[in-house]
Amino acid sequence: MALRKDVMTALGTAPVTAASCSLDQPEQSRKLVTDLPGPLSRALQKRRNEAIPSGLGSALPVFVERAGGGVIVDVDGNHLIDLACGIAVTSVGASAAEVVSRVQSQVARFTHTCFLVTEYDGYVEVAEHLNRLTPGTHAKRTALFSTGAEAVENAVRIPRVATGRTDVLVFEHAFHGRSLLTMAMTAPCRPPASCPQLPRSRSGTGSSWWPTRSRADSVAPATCSPAITRASCPT
C-alpha cells in the first residue's frame, strides 16, 4: 500500500478513500412497490430475450438499478433482500465503500495491462497478502486469474505437470465452474461426451457422476469447494 501511495504522489493523483467515497446506500429493508417483475423489468426482459441466447438463464427476472449492503433495488423501485450475494461473490455487501474506493483509485491509474506483458504492484500486493493468510510456514506463491473456472483449470494443470500424474480427486456436491473441464469435475453433472479430461464412472446414486476409483499414487490434485452446493448442470 505504501508503494501505491508513493506512485500516486509522483503522479499527482490523490488516492480515493472510503471516507471520500459518497455512496447512495438503499434502505436496508424489503419494500415492494410493483408486482414482480415490474413493468420496467418486463420491458427489459423483452429486449433481453431478443438480444441474448435463451441458454443464459436467470433466477429472478428483475433488472437491478442499484444495490448496497444486502439490498438490491430494481428498475421499478422494489427493494429486494439479496440472499444470493451474486452466487456468494459479494460477501462484503454490494457497493461496499472500501471496495468502491479501491476500484476508483485503480481505474484512475490504469485499467489493464496484462500482468504477463507489463507488471504492476497491485498484483504483487494481493499475492503477498494471500500468502500471509495461507496456513503453514512453508514458502508460498500465488497466481491470480480472472475467473474461478480458470483458477481451477490451472489448479489441475499445474500439479499434473509437477507430479506426472493424471487423476483428479473431487468431492460430492462441489461446484468448480462451467468450462469443459470444470463441468466434468462438478457433481451432479453428467459430463458431455466431448470432455475426456477426467475418467468418470456412473455411481449408484442416480444421475451423479464421480471419478473412477484411482490408486493414491495416480492422483495429482485434490480439489474442494469451500461452499457445498448442488449446482445445476446440463445433462
C-alpha positions as MATLAB code, in Angstrom:
seq = 'MALRKDVMTALGTAPVTAASCSLDQPEQSRKLVTDLPGPLSRALQKRRNEAIPSGLGSALPVFVERAGGGVIVDVDGNHLIDLACGIAVTSVGASAAEVVSRVQSQVARFTHTCFLVTEYDGYVEVAEHLNRLTPGTHAKRTALFSTGAEAVENAVRIPRVATGRTDVLVFEHAFHGRSLLTMAMTAPCRPPASCPQLPRSRSGTGSSWWPTRSRADSVAPATCSPAITRASCPT';
ca = [
       0.000    0.000    0.000;
       2.910    2.338    0.717;
       4.216    1.820   -2.807;
       0.759    2.604   -4.224;
       0.627    5.899   -2.303;
       4.145    6.802   -3.440;
       3.188    6.180   -7.077;
       0.063    8.333   -6.722;
       2.068   11.118   -5.125;
       4.541   11.027   -8.010;
       1.669   11.182  -10.492;
      -0.020   13.992   -8.601;
      -3.132   11.827   -8.129;
      -4.817   11.831   -4.734;
      -5.875    8.328   -3.654;
      -9.610    7.872   -3.310;
     -10.502    6.674    0.187;
     -13.627    5.070    1.574;
     -14.284    8.226    3.594;
     -14.243   10.375    0.449;
     -16.436    7.937   -1.466;
     -20.055    9.067   -1.139;
     -22.454    6.190   -1.809;
     -26.220    6.354   -2.037;
     -26.992    3.249    0.000;
     -30.562    1.958   -0.225;
     -32.683    1.442    2.873;
     -31.843   -1.979    4.294;
     -35.355   -3.407    4.235;
     -37.663   -5.238    1.834;
     -40.130   -2.980    0.035;
     -42.366   -3.880   -2.914;
     -43.998   -1.109   -4.938;
     -45.000   -3.199   -8.003;
     -45.667   -6.809   -8.883;
     -42.562   -8.855   -9.629;
     -41.346   -8.419  -12.238;
     -42.469   -4.814  -12.589;
     -43.306   -3.090  -15.889;
     -39.793   -1.744  -16.497;
     -38.219   -5.122  -15.782;
     -40.705   -6.784  -18.132;
     -39.803   -4.325  -20.887;
     -36.100   -5.015  -20.351;
     -36.795   -8.746  -20.265;
     -38.375   -8.482  -23.714;
     -35.228   -6.760  -25.019;
     -33.086   -9.390  -23.293;
     -34.975  -12.240  -24.944;
     -34.407  -10.681  -28.346;
     -30.704   -9.949  -27.842;
     -29.341  -12.742  -25.598;
     -29.374  -16.546  -26.063;
     -32.047  -18.386  -24.086;
     -29.384  -20.700  -22.659;
     -28.329  -17.920  -20.287;
     -30.919  -18.358  -17.558;
     -31.816  -16.041  -14.688;
     -33.043  -16.920  -11.211;
     -35.159  -13.766  -10.842;
     -36.413  -11.848  -13.889;
     -35.887   -8.358  -12.457;
     -33.249   -5.831  -13.506;
     -31.118   -4.144  -10.874;
     -30.772   -0.366  -10.835;
     -28.507   -0.144   -7.794;
     -27.529   -2.153   -4.734;
     -25.977   -1.587   -1.341;
     -25.373   -3.682    1.735;
     -27.730   -6.632    1.496;
     -30.434   -5.000   -0.642;
     -30.944   -4.825   -4.410;
     -33.144   -2.072   -5.858;
     -34.672   -2.967   -9.204;
     -35.537   -0.576  -12.024;
     -39.136   -0.395  -10.783;
     -38.070    0.731   -7.296;
     -38.597   -2.576   -5.473;
     -36.171   -3.248   -2.609;
     -35.225   -6.932   -2.508;
     -33.123   -8.683    0.143;
     -30.106  -10.193   -1.620;
     -29.828  -13.682   -0.138;
     -27.716  -14.982   -3.037;
     -24.973  -12.291   -2.947;
     -24.312  -12.792   -6.654;
     -23.777  -16.530   -6.014;
     -21.772  -15.678   -2.897;
     -19.238  -13.407   -4.616;
     -20.184  -10.195   -2.783;
     -19.736  -11.347    0.803;
     -18.722   -7.821    1.869;
     -22.033   -6.456    0.578;
     -22.941   -4.729   -2.655;
     -21.102   -1.445   -3.331;
     -19.013   -1.618   -0.148;
     -17.315    1.758    0.281;
     -13.842    0.244    0.714;
     -14.198   -1.798   -2.478;
     -15.583    1.140   -4.471;
     -12.765    3.426   -3.343;
     -10.076    0.916   -4.344;
     -11.681    0.347   -7.760;
     -11.962    4.088   -8.390;
      -8.367    4.566   -7.297;
      -7.150    1.822   -9.626;
      -9.044    2.864  -12.764;
      -7.768    6.415  -12.265;
      -4.245    4.983  -12.689;
      -4.913    2.452  -15.469;
      -7.494   -0.220  -16.219;
      -5.498   -3.138  -17.599;
      -2.082   -4.010  -18.990;
      -1.992   -7.823  -18.588;
       0.493   -8.718  -15.875;
       2.243  -11.149  -18.236;
       3.034   -8.211  -20.547;
       3.584   -5.264  -18.180;
       3.719   -5.817  -14.422;
       2.067   -3.703  -11.724;
       2.348   -3.512   -7.951;
      -1.289   -4.385   -7.156;
      -0.853   -7.961   -8.384;
       2.184   -8.448   -6.153;
       0.397   -6.807   -3.214;
      -2.588   -9.159   -3.437;
      -0.328  -12.215   -3.839;
       1.688  -11.234   -0.766;
      -1.499  -10.784    1.267;
      -2.890  -14.183    0.221;
       0.452  -15.822    1.011;
       0.324  -14.365    4.519;
      -3.216  -15.660    5.042;
      -2.453  -19.172    3.797;
      -1.719  -21.524    6.741;
       1.727  -23.060    7.128;
       5.313  -21.925    7.453;
       6.448  -23.235    4.061;
       7.281  -20.954    1.152;
       4.156  -19.860   -0.746;
       3.455  -18.278   -4.110;
       0.156  -17.126   -5.572;
      -1.107  -16.780   -9.148;
      -4.221  -14.720   -9.877;
      -6.808  -15.487  -12.554;
      -9.877  -13.742  -13.934;
     -12.474  -16.453  -13.191;
     -12.963  -19.319  -10.780;
     -13.054  -21.851  -13.622;
      -9.734  -20.545  -14.946;
      -8.206  -20.855  -11.470;
      -9.485  -24.432  -11.093;
      -8.203  -25.394  -14.551;
      -4.731  -24.202  -13.547;
      -5.042  -25.911  -10.150;
      -5.447  -29.148  -12.125;
      -2.900  -28.468  -14.840;
      -0.007  -27.349  -12.600;
       0.076  -30.406  -10.266;
      -0.415  -32.721  -13.257;
       2.739  -31.309  -14.816;
       4.625  -31.199  -11.494;
       3.767  -34.782  -10.447;
       3.376  -36.512  -13.796;
       0.086  -37.944  -12.521;
      -3.240  -37.653  -14.310;
      -6.185  -38.284  -11.975;
      -8.115  -35.593  -10.090;
      -9.999  -36.064   -6.832;
     -13.300  -34.185   -6.490;
     -15.942  -34.187   -3.776;
     -19.706  -34.598   -3.665;
     -21.864  -31.531   -4.416;
     -18.880  -29.229   -5.017;
     -19.141  -26.669   -7.822;
     -15.992  -25.932   -9.823;
     -17.086  -23.932  -12.880;
     -18.682  -24.109  -16.318;
     -15.707  -24.684  -18.589;
     -15.466  -28.106  -20.204;
     -13.062  -29.492  -17.592;
     -14.676  -27.885  -14.535;
     -18.150  -29.072  -15.553;
     -16.744  -32.602  -15.681;
     -15.419  -32.081  -12.143;
     -18.750  -30.796  -10.817;
     -21.238  -33.238   -9.272;
     -24.003  -33.956  -10.099;
     -23.020  -33.006  -13.645;
     -23.099  -35.600  -16.351;
     -20.037  -34.659  -18.398;
     -20.539  -34.246  -22.124;
     -19.084  -36.928  -24.363;
     -16.614  -34.365  -25.708;
     -14.986  -33.990  -22.270;
     -12.370  -36.726  -21.868;
     -10.182  -34.835  -19.404;
     -11.285  -36.881  -16.389;
     -12.029  -40.588  -16.077;
     -15.659  -40.926  -14.991;
     -17.974  -43.702  -13.902;
     -21.676  -43.794  -13.043;
     -22.270  -44.067   -9.318;
     -25.066  -45.892   -7.572;
     -26.768  -42.635   -6.568;
     -28.916  -41.847   -9.568;
     -27.526  -39.433  -12.129;
     -24.492  -38.272  -10.148;
     -21.115  -38.849  -11.766;
     -17.867  -39.495   -9.940;
     -14.211  -40.002  -10.768;
     -13.323  -43.649  -11.232;
     -11.524  -45.306   -8.374;
      -7.846  -44.466   -8.611;
      -4.722  -45.542   -6.808;
      -3.363  -42.862   -4.498;
      -0.141  -42.665   -6.474;
      -2.050  -41.694   -9.643;
      -3.866  -38.689   -8.144;
      -2.350  -35.271   -8.900;
      -4.583  -32.600   -7.275;
      -7.493  -32.906   -4.859;
      -9.994  -30.063   -5.193;
     -12.503  -28.959   -2.582;
     -15.139  -26.233   -2.757;
     -15.362  -24.107    0.435;
     -19.142  -23.923   -0.061;
     -21.052  -27.166   -0.544;
     -23.621  -26.632   -3.290;
     -25.723  -28.663   -5.644;
     -25.073  -26.983   -8.950;
     -27.445  -27.411  -11.838;
     -25.626  -28.542  -14.960;
     -26.637  -29.562  -18.463;
     -27.093  -33.297  -18.961;
];
